[in-house]
Each structure stands twice: as C-alpha cells, then as structure tokens.
Amino acid sequence: MTGWLLLSLWAAAAPPPTAVLRTPLPGALLRRIQDQTVDSGWILRPTPSQPGLLQDDLTLAEGLEAQAVVTVTGDPDGALLVTLTDARAGRRYAREVPALGSAVVTEEAAAVLIRDSLVALAETGALDWDVQDSLPPLAVELSAFGGVGGDGLTVHPRIGAAVAVGRSGWRLRLGAELGLPRRVALEGVELDLAQHLLRLQGGLRFELTPGLALEGGLSVGGAVVRRVTRATTGGLQAARPSTRGAGLAGAYLRLELALGPVGLWLAGGADAVLGATTLEVGGADGAIETLARAWPVQPWASAGVSTAF
C-alpha cells in the first residue's frame, strides 16, 4: 500500500509532457488545438518554425526539452496533413484529415485528432498512425579479437572481447583485454610482465563503400600490469609479485569489412598513460635503481571478428 502511495505521489509530482506546435497553422487551427488540449495533460508550446525532416523535429524537441513535435500543413478549405514526432522513440507519425465540407469542421476534426493522439502517446508510448519516418534501431555488436600493445619495455600480446551499441553513425564500445605474459630481461633481472586493459571507446562511423566502414573516435580506460620476478643476478633481491594500475586516454581508428552477418576488422590507436610502469631494483644496501620506464604514450593494434544483432 505504501509503495502504491509513493508511486502515485511521484507521478503527481512529475512535470507534464511538452509538445511543440509548429506555427503558423492553417486558419484558426491554433486556437482550436489549444481549446481541445486544455485537459489533455500536455503543455503545448507554439513555436514559429518551418516543417522539416525527422531530424529537424528531434533537434527542435531537444532544444525546447519537449517530448513531441506536431506539424500541420495543408489548405484551410481542403485536407490537412498532421505529423506527430515522438522525440523519445525517434519516430514520426503521419495522418491525413480529409476535407469535411467546411474549414471549421475540418479544423475541429484535426484538433480532436491531435488531442486524442497526444493522450494515447502519453499512455501507451505509440500510435496506430502510419509511421512516416524513424531512426534506425539500436544495434548491438559483439566482438572477439587479438592484439598487441607496445610500451617500450616489450610487445604485449592480448586477447579480448567487446560489446558495442550504436545507431546511425555513432558507436559506444566497451572492451576487456587479457594480456599474455612476456619475458623481459634487463640488467641483472628477468621478469614476466602481463598487461590487462579495460577500454571504453566512443566514435563515429562512415561508410566508405558498401560493406566497408571506417570508424574513428576517442577512448578512456585503465590498465593493470602484473609483474613477476623470475631470476636475479649480481646480489639483487627478487621482489614479490606485484600489480600496478594506470589510467588511459587516447584515440583510435577502426576499419571493418562486412561479410553478411559477420564483420572482419582492423583497429589501431595510441593511449596516453597516467602512471606508466617503472621497473626498479633494490640492492642489498637498500639503494633503488631505475632500470627502465614504459613510454608515456603507447601504441596498440588489434584484429578481430564481430557480429551485430
């Protein structure tokens, strides 16, 4: 009972949805729509603007923090075309109101249609109108890949997997990479190093030719380097195995070839590393000596296979 009460209070406190009404409108339609929608639960915002495409409606709705855009075109003495864009779903509906003998009757029918449709949109999230245009569906992509990264100490081989979401030209991708140990021999010490990564990429995708796409963007993430001392000479003491983290920020390019439901791709980039690895040794007298430092900017490359659904 308490839960339902809280839900009701939240719904009552939530601001009503806003619909942008493109003006000017044919005849006296603006006044008739305002009269009809008084008790609809929507706030109408008449806005002087020209009819446009779906993306124009979405841009207008975003700028005015609205959930819908209504456009009416036509002759006051003839049929009227009503389009209603649901900005939340990225979908544009259209319906024609036929001429009903007089401009007054036709305008009143259009006003009632707009009111009922806004109410239905708020209640069900969809309309039974014809869909005139809509954004492409959200795509989900899974990838498996292998790659290498250079840090100035060695070349780190890695295997990984990633999941990406995108619509139209943009992509957001989260990938995890497991590093395979590499033997590194320095003066007086031999180490096994393994570098593991978690990287978030955001970029834009362009179709170069049918089936061939280029993507470029920025990335952020983190790296973990696992170090195990294998052998020492010259009186050096072996340190216990250790793990050290670092932050990453960089840029990347990705070229993908679509082969039906499967894509083959190559990618590469470079990361600025905050907290790059420093290899130090301590002698019997306690003195610390730096043997090597990883590069502050580290290149990488990978190749893999992906599938979208």
KEPAFI-844881 format. One line per 5 residues: number of its first residue (from 1); their letters; for each residue x, y, z of C-alpha. Coordinates in steps of 0.1 Angstrom, whole numbers, m for minus. Example, Ala and Ser with C-alpha at 12.3 -4.5 7.8 and 13.67 -1.06 7.14 Angstrom:
// KEPAFI-844881
1> as> 123,m45,78  137,m11,71;
END
This chain:
// KEPAFI-844881
1> mtgwl> 0,0,0  28,24,9  46,16,m24  15,25,m45  11,57,m25;
6> llslw> 47,67,m32  43,59,m69  11,80,m71  28,109,m54  58,106,m77;
11> aaaap> 35,106,m108  16,136,m95  49,155,m89  64,146,m123  62,176,m148;
16> pptav> 36,171,m176  50,163,m211  55,191,m235  46,192,m272  60,217,m297;
21> lrtpl> 33,230,m321  49,244,m352  33,277,m363  19,293,m383  m11,269,m387;
26> pgall> m38,269,m413  m69,290,m405  m80,291,m368  m64,257,m361  m41,270,m334;
31> rriqd> m69,282,m312  m90,251,m318  m60,228,m308  m54,249,m276  m91,246,m267;
36> qtvds> m91,208,m272  m59,201,m254  m66,220,m222  m74,188,m202  m50,165,m222;
41> gwilr> m22,166,m196  2,181,m221  18,215,m223  16,230,m258  44,253,m269;
46> ptpsq> 35,271,m302  68,278,m319  73,296,m353  93,272,m375  92,256,m409;
51> pgllq> 82,220,m414  112,198,m418  125,162,m417  125,139,m387  160,151,m376;
56> ddltl> 147,187,m376  119,177,m353  142,159,m330  166,188,m328  137,212,m321;
61> aegle> 123,189,m294  158,186,m278  163,224,m278  129,230,m261  130,200,m238;
66> aqavv> 99,186,m254  86,151,m259  67,156,m291  65,179,m322  32,185,m340;
71> tvtgd> 31,199,m376  0,206,m396  1,215,m433  m25,220,m460  m52,243,m472;
76> pdgal> m77,255,m446  m105,247,m471  m91,213,m480  m74,182,m465  m49,187,m437;
81> lvtlt> m18,166,m431  m9,161,m394  25,148,m385  34,140,m349  70,132,m339;
86> darag> 76,111,m308  110,125,m297  116,98,m271  113,70,m296  127,88,m326;
91> rryar> 96,81,m346  74,103,m368  38,95,m375  15,110,m402  m22,110,m408;
96> evpal> m44,129,m432  m76,147,m421  m99,148,m452  m118,179,m461  m152,176,m443;
101> gsavv> m172,202,m461  m161,234,m443  m128,247,m429  m144,249,m394  m154,212,m393;
106> teeaa> m120,200,m408  m100,221,m383  m121,208,m354  m116,172,m365  m78,178,m367;
111> avlir> m77,194,m333  m96,164,m318  m72,140,m335  m42,158,m321  m56,158,m286;
116> dslva> m65,121,m286  m31,112,m302  m11,131,m275  m31,114,m248  m26,80,m264;
121> laetg> 11,87,m268  15,95,m231  m5,64,m221  8,38,m245  40,52,m260;
126> aldwd> 28,45,m295  2,55,m321  m18,35,m347  m9,61,m373  12,54,m404;
131> vqdsl> 49,57,m395  64,83,m419  100,80,m407  120,67,m377  156,65,m365;
136> pplav> 174,32,m373  171,6,m345  197,5,m318  224,m20,m330  243,m43,m306;
141> elsaf> 276,m57,m317  298,m84,m301  335,m88,m310  363,m112,m302  398,m102,m311;
146> ggvgg> 435,m105,m306  460,m76,m304  493,m62,m293  505,m32,m275  539,m16,m272;
151> dgltv> 550,1,m240  588,5,m246  595,m25,m223  581,m52,m246  553,m60,m270;
156> hprig> 523,m72,m251  501,m98,m268  464,m97,m257  431,m114,m264  398,m97,m257;
161> aavav> 361,m93,m262  339,m62,m266  303,m52,m268  292,m21,m287  259,m3,m291;
166> grsgw> 252,23,m318  226,40,m340  232,56,m374  268,67,m374  278,66,m338;
171> rlrlg> 292,37,m317  299,32,m280  321,2,m272  334,m14,m240  362,m39,m243;
176> aelgl> 382,m60,m219  417,m74,m229  436,m101,m211  474,m99,m215  496,m129,m221;
181> prrva> 528,m129,m200  560,m117,m217  595,m125,m205  616,m93,m202  654,m95,m195;
186> legve> 670,m64,m181  704,m58,m164  706,m83,m135  669,m93,m135  644,m113,m155;
191> ldlaq> 607,m106,m153  574,m118,m166  550,m89,m175  514,m91,m184  492,m61,m193;
196> hllrl> 454,m62,m189  431,m35,m202  396,m22,m199  388,4,m226  357,25,m234;
201> qgglr> 355,38,m269  332,64,m285  333,73,m321  316,80,m354  313,55,m383;
206> feltp> 314,63,m420  306,40,m449  335,43,m474  319,18,m499  291,m7,m495;
211> glale> 303,m32,m469  334,m12,m459  332,12,m430  357,35,m412  353,44,m375;
216> gglsv> 373,69,m355  370,83,m320  383,87,m285  388,62,m257  394,61,m220;
221> ggavv> 401,32,m197  425,16,m173  454,m8,m175  468,m33,m149  503,m46,m152;
226> rrvtr> 512,m78,m134  549,m83,m127  566,m115,m115  604,m117,m110  619,m148,m124;
231> attgg> 656,m145,m117  682,m121,m104  719,m118,m105  746,m96,m90  733,m96,m55;
236> lqaar> 698,m83,m63  669,m94,m42  638,m107,m60  607,m87,m53  574,m103,m45;
241> pstrg> 549,m104,m74  531,m71,m78  502,m55,m97  501,m18,m107  473,2,m123;
246> aglag> 474,31,m147  448,54,m165  444,56,m203  432,82,m227  436,81,m264;
251> aylrl> 423,80,m299  417,51,m324  407,42,m359  389,10,m370  383,m4,m405;
256> elalg> 356,m30,m409  346,m52,m438  311,m67,m436  306,m102,m449  269,m108,m443;
261> pvglw> 262,m111,m406  299,m112,m398  324,m84,m398  362,m86,m401  381,m56,m387;
266> lagga> 414,m40,m380  419,m13,m354  448,8,m341  455,37,m319  476,52,m291;
271> davlg> 470,59,m254  485,85,m231  492,66,m199  489,81,m165  511,60,m142;
276> attle> 532,42,m168  552,13,m155  586,19,m140  609,m10,m134  632,m5,m103;
281> vggad> 656,m28,m84  669,m26,m49  703,m38,m40  715,m54,m7  724,m19,5;
286> gaiet> 688,m7,0  697,16,m29  669,19,m56  679,19,m92  656,25,m122;
291> laraw> 662,0,m149  635,10,m174  604,32,m178  574,25,m201  565,50,m227;
296> pvqpw> 540,77,m216  522,73,m250  517,36,m260  505,24,m295  484,m6,m300;
301> asagv> 468,m26,m328  441,m54,m329  422,m75,m354  390,m94,m348  356,m107,m359;
306> staf> 323,m92,m349  286,m99,m353  257,m75,m349  221,m82,m339;
END
